């Protein structure tokens, strides 16, 4: 079965609302990473977060290894946050950078 | 500025034809990767490389070959393209070690249609 499951699959928010994106993984891992995929397709790294909480502006990532989950919180969403958010895990037995991705959460923010 | 450049950006190929996707990185990274992205599957690893001259199979290597002639260049080769290989392909480069520089850098993607 799929090793990385993301939820929700899609999310629609009004500008200013908060969002909580979840990622659950079924195997042990070295790290969890979050990426943002722009509507035109390019990928941007948001967080490399093996454990604990990291914050960057309005984005906060929390990874709890023993619970096999990671979350991405977006506060005060903006229209420019629209796109797809992907989590990816690096497993303990894999080469650094060899990532297993979730299917993504498609976020749409409207005015 | 660190960069990963893919070419072509768009490609239409015929079934049974040969397709080569090219990737160039100016980051001096040892590791390079090829992923494909399909609706409902996220990104899946096809091949990767530790350095010039090395290629390794990823999770879905069937129907693909890879070539790493130099540190900077990594190609993905479809010897006999099939419609099931219609997808968006991403190249990435990365480094060993730990820390915030671990995240690989991705190219802009190549949209391939096999008719």
Interface residues (C-beta under 8 A of the other chain):
Chain A: X4 X31 X33 X35 X41 X42 X43 X45 X48 X50 X86 X88 X90 X95 X96 X97 X98 X99 X100 X101 X102 X103 X104
Chain B: X31 X33 X35 X40 X41 X42 X43 X44 X45 X48 X50 X56 X58 X59 X88 X90 X92 X94 X95 X96 X97 X98 X99 X100 X101 X102 X103 X104 X105 X106 X108 X109 X111
